[in-house]
Amino acid sequence: MRPTLQTVADAVGVSRSTVSNAYGRPDQLSPELRARILATAKELGYAGPDATARSLRRGRAGAVGVLFTTTLSYAFVDPFAVLFLRGLAEAVERNGTGLLLVPLSTEDEAASVAAVQNAVVDGFCVYCVPEWHGSLEALRSRGLPVVTTEYRDDVPAGELQVGVDERAATRAAARHLLGLGHRRIALLTNDMAPKGETGPLDLAGPGDFRYFVERERVSGVAEVFAEVGVGWDDLIVVNAAANSRASGAQAAAHALDRADRPTAIVACTDLLALGAMDALAARGLTPGRDVSVTGFDDIPEAAPAGLTTVRQPAVSKGTLAGELLLDPPEDPAERRLLLPTELIVRASTGPATMRR
């Protein structure tokens, strides 16, 4: 028999309303009692109140939840996120469905778990959530369809995925720089580690990054330069507090103001790369002549700035994610979509020998 709210209440020796409060109104309970209720629920296989069943639309919520570990405003200011969400919205609109944006905290796990459990949706799109985040267990327990935007092999068979080969994409950018004679490289990342600070990172290797996308993009660059004897310890790795142009400029300053200034900066996103170009301009340096810069995404601002970058199809990625979620193919091979990437070479990269 499927466990219910009453099953948990009987096992713990409390009322149904007390168990309900453990999920919907945790402030009404002591931390100890709430922890005991949730632990008992987990042992019994009870996933929490069915938020969808409470919908006024007879069990259909009519919405897709989009999960990401950043602030709500990020979804409206990050150019790539805006394009992705546009594609996703176009797909769900055709199905008569809406979007529910669900920002998740990396500091308050209980709040994030509650947000996932209480989201009245028919399925979830995991846009930017690391594999260690506690909300993912709550997500799986809901039993709703889920599509992720990372293409990776270490996932259960049949999981819905749409993404790009992050590592191969940055290998292409690294080989481009290698061909231009660059050997002294700075990496600009946004891994929110440690504690979202801007500054140099002292990590043992790419595997220490907390986010899959960051790990893969950094790994691609490191692998290419390792082939010519430029090891991980030879790379300058600087973290930006946020994926923004301003944070990119601040992070780039840590690399540009060194005595052994890099000849090239590889940024994990276009926003960070554009910030690096701002930092160059502030120092009277020219991208592609004094220091080369590459990005990732090919957002609309990249072309006017002359930024060399990796292009990935933002709108199509969102559209396909929505279509997979709302109409999952029966063939497991068609449930994982690998999208193409392309290195777009512009003026922000040039030969290392031209550096002044």
C-alpha positions in Angstrom: 0.0 0.0 0.0 1.3 3.5 -0.9 2.2 5.4 2.3 0.1 8.5 3.0 0.3 11.5 5.3 -1.7 9.5 7.9 0.8 6.6 7.6 3.7 9.0 8.6 1.6 10.6 11.3 0.8 7.2 12.9 4.4 6.1 12.7 5.7 9.3 14.4 2.8 9.6 16.9 1.7 13.0 15.8 -1.3 14.5 14.0 -1.8 14.7 10.2 -1.5 18.5 10.4 1.8 18.3 12.2 3.2 16.1 9.4 1.8 18.5 6.8 3.5 21.4 8.6 6.8 19.6 8.3 6.6 20.1 4.6 4.6 23.3 4.1 5.1 25.3 7.4 8.4 24.1 8.9 8.5 27.3 11.1 5.7 25.8 13.1 7.8 22.8 14.3 11.0 22.4 16.3 14.0 21.4 14.1 14.2 18.1 16.0 10.6 17.1 15.4 10.7 18.1 11.7 13.9 16.1 11.2 12.2 13.1 12.8 9.1 13.4 10.6 11.1 13.7 7.4 13.4 10.8 8.3 10.4 8.6 9.1 8.7 9.7 5.8 11.8 8.7 3.9 12.0 5.3 5.5 8.3 4.7 4.7 8.8 5.9 1.1 6.5 8.9 1.5 7.5 11.7 -0.9 5.5 14.4 0.7 2.1 16.1 -0.1 1.2 15.9 -3.8 1.2 19.6 -4.8 -0.2 18.8 -8.2 -3.2 17.0 -6.7 -4.1 20.3 -4.9 -4.3 22.1 -8.3 -7.7 23.4 -9.3 -7.1 21.9 -12.7 -8.2 18.4 -11.8 -4.7 17.0 -11.3 -3.0 18.9 -14.1 -1.0 21.9 -13.0 -0.5 23.3 -16.5 3.1 24.4 -15.7 6.7 23.3 -16.1 9.1 24.1 -13.2 12.5 25.5 -14.1 15.1 24.9 -11.5 18.3 26.9 -11.2 20.7 27.7 -8.3 20.8 31.5 -8.5 18.6 34.5 -7.9 15.3 34.9 -9.7 16.5 38.1 -11.4 19.4 36.1 -13.1 16.8 34.5 -15.4 16.0 37.9 -16.8 19.5 39.5 -17.1 21.7 36.7 -18.2 21.6 36.8 -22.1 22.0 33.0 -22.5 19.4 32.2 -19.9 16.9 34.7 -21.5 17.4 32.9 -24.9 17.1 29.5 -23.4 13.9 30.4 -21.5 12.5 31.9 -24.7 12.9 28.6 -26.5 11.5 26.7 -23.6 8.5 29.0 -23.4 7.8 28.6 -27.1 7.7 24.9 -26.7 5.4 24.8 -23.6 3.1 27.4 -25.0 2.3 25.2 -28.0 1.2 22.6 -25.4 -1.0 25.1 -23.5 1.4 25.0 -20.6 3.2 27.8 -18.6 6.5 28.1 -16.8 7.2 28.3 -13.1 10.7 29.6 -12.3 12.0 28.0 -9.1 15.3 29.5 -7.9 17.1 27.3 -5.4 19.4 28.4 -2.6 22.8 26.8 -2.2 22.9 27.8 1.4 19.4 26.9 2.7 18.8 23.3 1.6 15.6 22.9 3.5 14.0 25.9 1.7 15.1 24.5 -1.6 13.7 21.0 -0.9 10.4 22.6 0.2 10.3 24.7 -3.0 10.7 21.5 -5.1 8.2 19.6 -3.1 5.6 22.3 -3.1 5.9 23.4 -6.8 2.6 22.8 -8.5 3.9 21.6 -11.9 3.6 18.7 -14.3 7.3 18.3 -14.7 10.7 19.9 -14.2 13.5 21.3 -16.4 16.8 21.3 -14.5 18.6 24.3 -16.0 21.5 24.8 -13.6 21.6 22.6 -10.5 24.8 20.7 -9.4 24.5 17.0 -8.8 25.3 17.4 -5.0 22.3 19.8 -4.4 19.9 18.3 -1.9 16.8 19.4 -3.9 17.5 16.7 -6.5 16.6 13.9 -4.2 13.3 15.7 -3.5 12.9 16.1 -7.2 13.3 12.4 -8.0 10.8 11.5 -5.2 8.1 13.5 -6.9 7.9 11.0 -9.7 7.3 13.7 -12.3 9.0 13.9 -15.7 12.4 15.7 -15.6 14.6 17.0 -18.4 18.2 18.2 -17.7 20.3 20.6 -19.8 23.6 18.8 -19.2 24.7 16.0 -21.6 26.5 13.4 -19.4 26.8 9.7 -19.3 26.6 9.0 -15.5 22.8 9.3 -15.4 20.0 6.6 -15.2 19.0 5.0 -18.5 16.2 6.8 -20.2 16.7 10.1 -18.5 15.7 13.1 -20.7 18.7 15.2 -21.6 19.5 18.0 -24.0 23.0 19.5 -24.0 26.3 20.0 -25.7 29.7 18.3 -25.4 31.2 21.0 -23.1 34.7 19.5 -23.0 35.0 19.0 -26.8 33.8 22.6 -27.3 36.5 24.2 -25.2 39.1 21.8 -26.7 38.4 23.6 -30.0 38.9 27.0 -28.4 42.1 25.8 -26.7 43.5 24.4 -30.0 42.8 27.7 -31.7 44.9 29.5 -29.1 47.6 26.8 -29.2 47.8 27.3 -32.9 48.4 31.0 -32.4 51.4 30.3 -30.1 49.8 30.9 -26.7 51.2 29.0 -23.8 50.6 31.3 -20.8 46.9 31.0 -20.2 44.4 32.3 -17.6 41.1 30.7 -17.0 38.1 32.7 -15.8 35.5 30.6 -14.1 32.2 31.0 -12.2 31.9 28.0 -9.9 30.6 29.9 -6.9 33.5 28.4 -4.9 34.6 29.2 -2.4 31.6 31.2 -1.2 31.2 33.1 -4.4 34.4 35.0 -4.0 36.4 36.7 -6.8 40.0 35.8 -6.9 42.6 33.1 -7.7 41.7 29.5 -7.1 44.1 27.0 -5.7 42.6 23.7 -6.9 44.3 20.4 -7.4 42.7 20.0 -10.9 39.5 20.5 -12.9 37.8 17.7 -10.9 37.7 20.0 -7.9 35.1 22.3 -9.5 31.7 21.9 -8.0 29.6 22.3 -11.2 29.6 19.8 -14.1 29.6 22.4 -16.8 32.6 24.3 -15.2 34.5 21.0 -14.8 34.0 20.0 -18.4 34.8 23.3 -19.9 38.0 23.7 -17.8 39.0 20.1 -18.4 38.8 20.6 -22.2 41.3 23.5 -22.0 43.6 21.8 -19.5 43.8 18.6 -21.7 44.8 20.5 -24.8 47.6 22.5 -23.1 48.8 19.5 -21.2 49.6 17.9 -24.6 52.3 20.6 -25.1 53.7 20.5 -21.6 51.6 23.2 -20.1 50.3 21.5 -16.9 47.5 22.4 -14.6 49.9 24.2 -12.2 51.0 26.4 -15.1 47.5 27.7 -15.7 46.2 30.8 -14.0 42.8 30.0 -12.6 40.6 32.9 -11.3 37.0 32.6 -10.1 34.4 35.3 -10.6 31.8 35.9 -7.9 29.0 36.0 -10.4 28.4 35.3 -14.1 28.4 38.9 -15.0 30.4 41.4 -17.0 31.5 43.4 -13.9 32.6 40.2 -12.1 34.5 39.1 -15.2 36.4 42.4 -15.3 37.3 42.0 -11.6 38.4 38.5 -12.1 40.5 39.3 -15.1 42.3 42.0 -13.2 43.8 39.3 -11.0 45.4 37.8 -14.1 46.3 41.0 -16.0 48.1 42.7 -13.1 50.5 39.9 -12.6 54.2 40.3 -13.6 53.8 37.2 -15.8 50.7 38.4 -17.5 48.9 35.7 -19.6 48.9 36.0 -23.3 45.4 34.6 -23.5 42.3 34.5 -21.3 39.8 31.6 -21.7 36.5 32.6 -20.1 33.9 29.9 -19.3 31.1 32.3 -20.5 30.8 35.2 -22.8 29.8 37.5 -20.0 33.1 36.8 -18.2 34.9 37.2 -21.5 33.3 40.6 -22.2 34.3 41.6 -18.7 37.9 40.6 -19.4 37.8 42.8 -22.5 36.6 45.7 -20.4 39.6 45.1 -18.0 41.9 45.1 -21.0 40.5 48.4 -22.2 40.9 49.9 -18.8 44.6 49.1 -19.0 45.1 50.4 -22.5 45.4 46.9 -23.9 43.8 45.6 -27.1 42.1 42.1 -27.2 43.7 40.0 -29.9 46.8 42.1 -30.0 48.0 42.4 -26.5 46.0 39.6 -24.9 43.7 37.2 -26.6 40.2 36.4 -25.1 37.8 33.6 -25.8 34.3 33.0 -24.4 31.5 30.5 -24.5 27.8 30.7 -25.7 27.9 33.4 -28.5 25.3 35.7 -26.9 24.1 38.6 -28.9 26.7 41.0 -27.4 29.6 38.8 -28.6 29.6 39.7 -32.3 29.6 43.5 -31.9 32.5 43.1 -29.4 34.5 41.0 -31.8 34.7 38.1 -29.3 36.0 34.8 -30.3 33.7 32.2 -28.7 32.0 28.8 -28.8 28.5 29.0 -30.2 25.8 26.8 -28.8 22.1 27.0 -29.9 20.5 28.7 -26.9 16.9 29.0 -28.2 16.9 25.5 -29.7 18.2 24.1 -26.5 15.3 25.5 -24.6 12.8 24.4 -27.3 14.0 20.9 -27.5 14.1 20.6 -23.7 10.4 21.6 -23.6 9.5 19.2 -26.3 11.3 16.3 -24.7 9.6 17.0 -21.4 6.1 17.3 -22.7 6.3 14.5 -25.3 9.1 12.0 -24.3 10.1 9.6 -27.0 9.7 5.9 -26.3 13.1 5.1 -27.8 15.7 5.6 -25.1 18.2 6.7 -27.7 16.0 9.6 -28.7 15.7 10.8 -25.1 19.2 12.2 -25.1 19.9 15.0 -27.5 23.5 16.2 -28.2 23.5 19.6 -29.9 26.3 21.0 -32.1 28.8 23.6 -31.1 31.0 25.8 -33.3 34.1 27.9 -32.7 33.4 31.4 -34.0 36.7 33.2 -34.5 36.7 37.0 -34.3 39.1 39.8 -33.6 39.6 39.1 -29.9 42.2 36.4 -30.6 45.5 36.8 -32.4 49.1 35.5 -32.4 50.9 35.5 -29.1 54.0 36.9 -30.8 52.1 40.2 -31.4 51.8 40.8 -27.7 53.5 44.1 -26.6 
